[in-house]
């Protein structure tokens, strides 16, 4: 698509397992975004009700296009119905009728989630390869783009909140805790011991996995992190070079128009 088309506003939607993020993008970049929980049985009318607060006067918003990245196919129909009904736009869905301009060097490229592909596209476009992308979502994912700009694979591990949920549900006496950096590594009570296990356990996961990826790739790769917990971990490890909270949204927009230069570093 031509750059001049981006004088219009597009909506990008990131449907994750836990949250769905809506954002408005124009030639200046992302200028408005809003988050809601991902609920499978939410109706098109409910999306309108929720988004009125986000969009203001919904009837006066002139969208040029809508692009969706979704890892929860069950919600796609109602979101599409909402977009079609209220904006008269048939949204594009990544992996269905629009695809990231990214070479995927895997035997089964169809198995890679749309969120991981758009993250990789944005990371390579903005920061350049070779690069490791960490996404602190429901799962913590590590994705790798080589120096040629090809997606070559990654790692999927349980997310921080998922690990905490497992402790909460599988143990009778361990309490639910907040994710925070404890004062000491060795906990002197149950809560501080759990906090240390979660926090320093994930620091160890980050440093260990990144180290092994670099050894296997035989290069000192850059690392960008996204997701709400990235800011919590970065000050306490030297393996994360960049934090980009909007990496997924940028990747969705870049999928719509790879010629965009508004997200360049």
GUFIMI-164703 format. One record per residue (C-alpha): residue in one letter; z, y, x. Coordinates in Angstrom, 3 decimals, decimal comma, always signed. Layout:
<nodes>
@residuo = A | z = Z | y = Y | x = X
...
</nodes>
This chain:
<nodes>
@residuo = X | z = +0,000 | y = +0,000 | x = +0,000
@residuo = X | z = -0,659 | y = +3,544 | x = +1,136
@residuo = X | z = +2,188 | y = +5,692 | x = +2,361
@residuo = X | z = +1,248 | y = +8,447 | x = -0,060
@residuo = X | z = +2,288 | y = +6,209 | x = -2,938
@residuo = X | z = +5,850 | y = +6,437 | x = -1,707
@residuo = X | z = +6,171 | y = +9,980 | x = -3,041
@residuo = X | z = +7,173 | y = +8,027 | x = -6,154
@residuo = X | z = +10,567 | y = +6,419 | x = -6,776
@residuo = X | z = +10,943 | y = +2,664 | x = -6,615
@residuo = X | z = +13,959 | y = +0,574 | x = -7,566
@residuo = X | z = +15,032 | y = -2,254 | x = -5,290
@residuo = X | z = +17,426 | y = -4,906 | x = -6,548
@residuo = X | z = +19,392 | y = -7,313 | x = -4,370
@residuo = X | z = +20,756 | y = -10,191 | x = -6,478
@residuo = X | z = +23,400 | y = -12,024 | x = -4,459
@residuo = X | z = +25,706 | y = -14,866 | x = -5,409
@residuo = X | z = +28,660 | y = -12,523 | x = -5,897
@residuo = X | z = +27,215 | y = -9,033 | x = -6,426
@residuo = X | z = +23,965 | y = -7,416 | x = -7,509
@residuo = X | z = +23,006 | y = -4,103 | x = -5,923
@residuo = X | z = +20,534 | y = -1,670 | x = -7,507
@residuo = X | z = +19,128 | y = +1,158 | x = -5,383
@residuo = X | z = +16,607 | y = +3,950 | x = -5,770
@residuo = X | z = +14,272 | y = +4,639 | x = -2,856
@residuo = X | z = +11,741 | y = +7,375 | x = -2,201
@residuo = X | z = +9,999 | y = +8,789 | x = +0,853
@residuo = X | z = +13,363 | y = +10,054 | x = +2,120
@residuo = X | z = +14,964 | y = +6,616 | x = +2,014
@residuo = X | z = +17,705 | y = +5,150 | x = -0,169
@residuo = X | z = +19,210 | y = +7,989 | x = -2,169
@residuo = X | z = +21,255 | y = +6,216 | x = -4,818
@residuo = X | z = +22,770 | y = +2,748 | x = -5,186
@residuo = X | z = +25,130 | y = +0,945 | x = -7,483
@residuo = X | z = +26,820 | y = -2,445 | x = -7,411
@residuo = X | z = +27,809 | y = -4,839 | x = -10,185
@residuo = X | z = +29,056 | y = -8,419 | x = -10,274
@residuo = X | z = +26,418 | y = -11,129 | x = -10,614
@residuo = X | z = +26,920 | y = -12,857 | x = -13,971
@residuo = X | z = +24,431 | y = -15,498 | x = -15,061
@residuo = X | z = +24,688 | y = -14,910 | x = -18,812
@residuo = X | z = +24,473 | y = -11,097 | x = -18,727
@residuo = X | z = +21,811 | y = -9,874 | x = -21,184
@residuo = X | z = +19,072 | y = -7,273 | x = -20,775
@residuo = X | z = +20,970 | y = -4,939 | x = -23,118
@residuo = X | z = +24,080 | y = -5,251 | x = -20,967
@residuo = X | z = +22,085 | y = -4,256 | x = -17,893
@residuo = X | z = +20,969 | y = -1,121 | x = -19,743
@residuo = X | z = +24,550 | y = -0,266 | x = -20,705
@residuo = X | z = +25,866 | y = -0,710 | x = -17,172
@residuo = X | z = +23,007 | y = +1,113 | x = -15,512
@residuo = X | z = +23,141 | y = +4,192 | x = -17,727
@residuo = X | z = +26,192 | y = +5,272 | x = -15,753
@residuo = X | z = +24,289 | y = +4,651 | x = -12,522
@residuo = X | z = +20,978 | y = +6,217 | x = -13,461
@residuo = X | z = +22,158 | y = +9,058 | x = -15,681
@residuo = X | z = +19,561 | y = +9,791 | x = -18,329
@residuo = X | z = +17,643 | y = +6,558 | x = -18,057
@residuo = X | z = +14,785 | y = +7,801 | x = -20,215
@residuo = X | z = +13,917 | y = +10,579 | x = -17,750
@residuo = X | z = +13,727 | y = +8,331 | x = -14,701
@residuo = X | z = +10,103 | y = +7,764 | x = -13,740
@residuo = X | z = +9,921 | y = +4,621 | x = -11,660
@residuo = X | z = +6,742 | y = +3,699 | x = -9,844
@residuo = X | z = +7,685 | y = +0,080 | x = -9,165
@residuo = X | z = +10,581 | y = -2,398 | x = -9,031
@residuo = X | z = +11,146 | y = -5,122 | x = -6,429
@residuo = X | z = +13,777 | y = -7,853 | x = -6,729
@residuo = X | z = +15,255 | y = -10,102 | x = -4,064
@residuo = X | z = +17,269 | y = -12,823 | x = -5,754
@residuo = X | z = +19,152 | y = -15,900 | x = -4,626
@residuo = X | z = +20,319 | y = -16,578 | x = -8,201
@residuo = X | z = +17,200 | y = -17,544 | x = -10,178
@residuo = X | z = +19,193 | y = -17,919 | x = -13,404
@residuo = X | z = +19,637 | y = -14,136 | x = -13,726
@residuo = X | z = +16,035 | y = -13,201 | x = -13,011
@residuo = X | z = +14,745 | y = -13,521 | x = -16,580
@residuo = X | z = +17,194 | y = -11,023 | x = -18,100
@residuo = X | z = +16,762 | y = -8,511 | x = -15,275
@residuo = X | z = +12,983 | y = -8,766 | x = -15,649
@residuo = X | z = +13,332 | y = -8,321 | x = -19,417
@residuo = X | z = +15,469 | y = -5,220 | x = -18,917
@residuo = X | z = +13,002 | y = -3,666 | x = -16,459
@residuo = X | z = +9,994 | y = -4,461 | x = -18,625
@residuo = X | z = +11,646 | y = -3,231 | x = -21,836
@residuo = X | z = +13,098 | y = +0,039 | x = -20,563
@residuo = X | z = +10,641 | y = +1,035 | x = -17,825
@residuo = X | z = +7,488 | y = -0,770 | x = -18,939
@residuo = X | z = +7,198 | y = -2,245 | x = -15,450
@residuo = X | z = +6,789 | y = -5,909 | x = -14,573
@residuo = X | z = +9,003 | y = -6,226 | x = -11,501
@residuo = X | z = +7,858 | y = -7,961 | x = -8,350
@residuo = X | z = +10,067 | y = -10,834 | x = -7,192
@residuo = X | z = +10,165 | y = -11,662 | x = -3,499
@residuo = X | z = +8,925 | y = -15,174 | x = -2,903
@residuo = X | z = +7,086 | y = -15,208 | x = -6,214
@residuo = X | z = +4,484 | y = -12,452 | x = -6,352
@residuo = X | z = +5,370 | y = -10,423 | x = -3,271
@residuo = X | z = +6,241 | y = -11,645 | x = +0,229
@residuo = X | z = +7,762 | y = -10,036 | x = +3,348
@residuo = X | z = +5,239 | y = -9,390 | x = +6,114
@residuo = X | z = +7,117 | y = -11,718 | x = +8,445
@residuo = X | z = +5,932 | y = -14,802 | x = +10,265
@residuo = X | z = +8,272 | y = -17,730 | x = +9,517
@residuo = X | z = +8,095 | y = -20,358 | x = +12,250
@residuo = X | z = +9,680 | y = -23,200 | x = +10,280
@residuo = X | z = +8,398 | y = -26,451 | x = +8,821
@residuo = X | z = +9,650 | y = -25,448 | x = +5,365
@residuo = X | z = +9,528 | y = -21,645 | x = +5,127
@residuo = X | z = +10,026 | y = -21,892 | x = +1,344
@residuo = X | z = +13,602 | y = -23,038 | x = +1,948
@residuo = X | z = +14,690 | y = -19,716 | x = +3,472
@residuo = X | z = +16,432 | y = -17,407 | x = +0,995
@residuo = X | z = +14,745 | y = -14,119 | x = +0,117
@residuo = X | z = +17,790 | y = -12,178 | x = +1,315
@residuo = X | z = +17,581 | y = -13,727 | x = +4,786
@residuo = X | z = +13,864 | y = -12,974 | x = +5,039
@residuo = X | z = +14,188 | y = -9,325 | x = +4,025
@residuo = X | z = +17,170 | y = -8,904 | x = +6,369
@residuo = X | z = +15,057 | y = -10,271 | x = +9,200
@residuo = X | z = +12,094 | y = -8,095 | x = +8,276
@residuo = X | z = +14,240 | y = -4,941 | x = +8,266
@residuo = X | z = +16,102 | y = -5,838 | x = +11,466
@residuo = X | z = +12,879 | y = -6,460 | x = +13,373
@residuo = X | z = +11,252 | y = -3,306 | x = +11,979
@residuo = X | z = +14,204 | y = -1,018 | x = +12,673
@residuo = X | z = +15,858 | y = -2,466 | x = +15,790
@residuo = X | z = +13,177 | y = -4,732 | x = +17,265
@residuo = X | z = +13,377 | y = -8,322 | x = +18,419
@residuo = X | z = +14,690 | y = -10,516 | x = +19,745
@residuo = X | z = +17,596 | y = -9,993 | x = +17,390
@residuo = X | z = +20,337 | y = -11,870 | x = +15,571
@residuo = X | z = +21,160 | y = -10,775 | x = +12,034
@residuo = X | z = +24,631 | y = -11,505 | x = +10,625
@residuo = X | z = +25,181 | y = -11,126 | x = +6,884
@residuo = X | z = +28,772 | y = -11,267 | x = +5,659
@residuo = X | z = +28,097 | y = -12,417 | x = +2,099
@residuo = X | z = +29,328 | y = -15,307 | x = -0,018
@residuo = X | z = +28,120 | y = -17,331 | x = +2,946
@residuo = X | z = +28,109 | y = -15,893 | x = +6,450
@residuo = X | z = +24,565 | y = -16,275 | x = +7,737
@residuo = X | z = +23,089 | y = -15,858 | x = +11,192
@residuo = X | z = +19,317 | y = -15,379 | x = +11,340
@residuo = X | z = +17,166 | y = -15,128 | x = +14,444
@residuo = X | z = +13,962 | y = -13,171 | x = +15,028
@residuo = X | z = +12,242 | y = -13,713 | x = +18,358
@residuo = X | z = +10,586 | y = -11,142 | x = +20,611
@residuo = X | z = +7,258 | y = -11,717 | x = +18,863
@residuo = X | z = +8,792 | y = -10,719 | x = +15,519
@residuo = X | z = +8,851 | y = -14,259 | x = +14,101
@residuo = X | z = +11,718 | y = -15,703 | x = +12,104
@residuo = X | z = +12,723 | y = -18,866 | x = +13,971
@residuo = X | z = +15,765 | y = -20,085 | x = +12,037
@residuo = X | z = +19,457 | y = -19,515 | x = +11,632
@residuo = X | z = +22,899 | y = -20,753 | x = +10,705
@residuo = X | z = +24,770 | y = -20,862 | x = +7,402
@residuo = X | z = +28,569 | y = -21,023 | x = +7,400
@residuo = X | z = +31,229 | y = -20,493 | x = +4,702
@residuo = X | z = +31,875 | y = -16,830 | x = +3,994
@residuo = X | z = +35,239 | y = -15,189 | x = +4,591
@residuo = X | z = +36,114 | y = -14,942 | x = +0,895
@residuo = X | z = +34,877 | y = -18,491 | x = +0,298
@residuo = X | z = +37,199 | y = -19,747 | x = +3,022
@residuo = X | z = +40,104 | y = -17,867 | x = +1,481
@residuo = X | z = +39,280 | y = -19,304 | x = -1,943
@residuo = X | z = +39,348 | y = -22,803 | x = -0,446
@residuo = X | z = +42,813 | y = -22,215 | x = +1,013
@residuo = X | z = +44,041 | y = -20,807 | x = -2,289
@residuo = X | z = +42,673 | y = -23,627 | x = -4,447
@residuo = X | z = +43,282 | y = -26,588 | x = -2,161
@residuo = X | z = +46,864 | y = -25,835 | x = -1,168
@residuo = X | z = +49,866 | y = -25,610 | x = -3,449
@residuo = X | z = +52,062 | y = -23,273 | x = -1,429
@residuo = X | z = +49,709 | y = -20,938 | x = +0,434
@residuo = X | z = +49,438 | y = -17,514 | x = -1,231
@residuo = X | z = +46,349 | y = -15,383 | x = -1,814
@residuo = X | z = +46,119 | y = -12,812 | x = +0,990
@residuo = X | z = +44,176 | y = -9,682 | x = +1,846
@residuo = X | z = +41,672 | y = -9,788 | x = +4,690
@residuo = X | z = +43,096 | y = -7,655 | x = +7,466
@residuo = X | z = +43,631 | y = -7,674 | x = +11,214
@residuo = X | z = +47,149 | y = -8,948 | x = +11,943
@residuo = X | z = +49,302 | y = -7,274 | x = +14,568
@residuo = X | z = +49,531 | y = -10,475 | x = +16,631
@residuo = X | z = +47,445 | y = -13,594 | x = +17,000
@residuo = X | z = +50,462 | y = -15,896 | x = +16,652
@residuo = X | z = +51,773 | y = -15,452 | x = +13,126
@residuo = X | z = +55,536 | y = -15,468 | x = +12,609
@residuo = X | z = +55,352 | y = -16,129 | x = +8,863
@residuo = X | z = +52,948 | y = -17,775 | x = +6,436
@residuo = X | z = +51,017 | y = -14,638 | x = +5,517
@residuo = X | z = +50,536 | y = -13,402 | x = +9,088
@residuo = X | z = +49,530 | y = -16,922 | x = +10,174
@residuo = X | z = +46,883 | y = -17,043 | x = +7,434
@residuo = X | z = +45,658 | y = -13,545 | x = +8,239
@residuo = X | z = +45,317 | y = -14,507 | x = +11,887
@residuo = X | z = +43,474 | y = -17,686 | x = +11,001
@residuo = X | z = +40,964 | y = -15,851 | x = +8,834
@residuo = X | z = +40,493 | y = -12,774 | x = +11,013
@residuo = X | z = +40,570 | y = -14,243 | x = +14,520
@residuo = X | z = +38,974 | y = -17,443 | x = +13,301
@residuo = X | z = +35,930 | y = -15,457 | x = +12,213
@residuo = X | z = +35,917 | y = -13,421 | x = +15,398
@residuo = X | z = +35,810 | y = -16,749 | x = +17,246
@residuo = X | z = +33,008 | y = -17,933 | x = +14,964
@residuo = X | z = +30,969 | y = -14,781 | x = +15,622
@residuo = X | z = +31,415 | y = -14,832 | x = +19,380
@residuo = X | z = +30,913 | y = -18,575 | x = +19,698
@residuo = X | z = +27,778 | y = -18,794 | x = +17,567
@residuo = X | z = +26,150 | y = -15,713 | x = +19,086
@residuo = X | z = +26,877 | y = -16,981 | x = +22,597
@residuo = X | z = +25,293 | y = -20,356 | x = +21,840
@residuo = X | z = +22,235 | y = -18,750 | x = +20,216
@residuo = X | z = +21,697 | y = -16,568 | x = +23,285
@residuo = X | z = +22,042 | y = -19,563 | x = +25,606
@residuo = X | z = +19,629 | y = -21,635 | x = +23,532
@residuo = X | z = +17,117 | y = -18,783 | x = +23,262
@residuo = X | z = +17,669 | y = -17,912 | x = +26,938
@residuo = X | z = +17,770 | y = -14,163 | x = +26,351
@residuo = X | z = +20,316 | y = -11,421 | x = +25,680
@residuo = X | z = +19,475 | y = -10,727 | x = +22,047
@residuo = X | z = +20,595 | y = -7,673 | x = +20,081
@residuo = X | z = +22,901 | y = -8,230 | x = +17,101
@residuo = X | z = +22,965 | y = -6,338 | x = +13,800
@residuo = X | z = +25,527 | y = -7,027 | x = +11,083
@residuo = X | z = +25,429 | y = -6,240 | x = +7,385
@residuo = X | z = +27,739 | y = -6,895 | x = +4,466
@residuo = X | z = +31,034 | y = -5,344 | x = +3,464
@residuo = X | z = +33,152 | y = -6,997 | x = +6,165
@residuo = X | z = +30,974 | y = -5,982 | x = +9,102
@residuo = X | z = +33,004 | y = -2,816 | x = +9,682
@residuo = X | z = +36,245 | y = -4,816 | x = +9,725
@residuo = X | z = +35,143 | y = -7,106 | x = +12,532
@residuo = X | z = +32,996 | y = -4,860 | x = +14,757
@residuo = X | z = +35,822 | y = -2,856 | x = +16,419
@residuo = X | z = +37,424 | y = -6,084 | x = +17,629
@residuo = X | z = +34,460 | y = -7,795 | x = +19,262
@residuo = X | z = +31,729 | y = -6,638 | x = +21,627
@residuo = X | z = +29,022 | y = -8,961 | x = +20,291
@residuo = X | z = +27,874 | y = -6,719 | x = +17,399
@residuo = X | z = +25,563 | y = -3,907 | x = +18,490
@residuo = X | z = +24,705 | y = -2,313 | x = +15,130
@residuo = X | z = +26,073 | y = -2,184 | x = +11,592
@residuo = X | z = +23,585 | y = -1,558 | x = +8,809
@residuo = X | z = +25,155 | y = -1,781 | x = +5,360
@residuo = X | z = +21,810 | y = -1,260 | x = +3,633
@residuo = X | z = +19,780 | y = -3,728 | x = +5,698
@residuo = X | z = +18,897 | y = -5,953 | x = +2,725
@residuo = X | z = +17,858 | y = -3,020 | x = +0,519
@residuo = X | z = +15,733 | y = -1,630 | x = +3,351
@residuo = X | z = +14,092 | y = -5,007 | x = +3,790
@residuo = X | z = +13,215 | y = -5,170 | x = +0,089
@residuo = X | z = +11,647 | y = -1,703 | x = +0,269
@residuo = X | z = +9,752 | y = -2,651 | x = +3,431
@residuo = X | z = +8,437 | y = -5,737 | x = +1,668
@residuo = X | z = +6,954 | y = -3,424 | x = -0,966
@residuo = X | z = +5,337 | y = -1,289 | x = +1,715
@residuo = X | z = +5,514 | y = -2,459 | x = +5,306
@residuo = X | z = +3,970 | y = +0,803 | x = +6,533
@residuo = X | z = +7,150 | y = +2,741 | x = +5,723
@residuo = X | z = +8,551 | y = +4,599 | x = +8,694
@residuo = X | z = +11,587 | y = +6,080 | x = +6,934
@residuo = X | z = +13,889 | y = +3,318 | x = +8,154
@residuo = X | z = +12,907 | y = +3,463 | x = +11,794
@residuo = X | z = +15,837 | y = +3,820 | x = +14,182
</nodes>
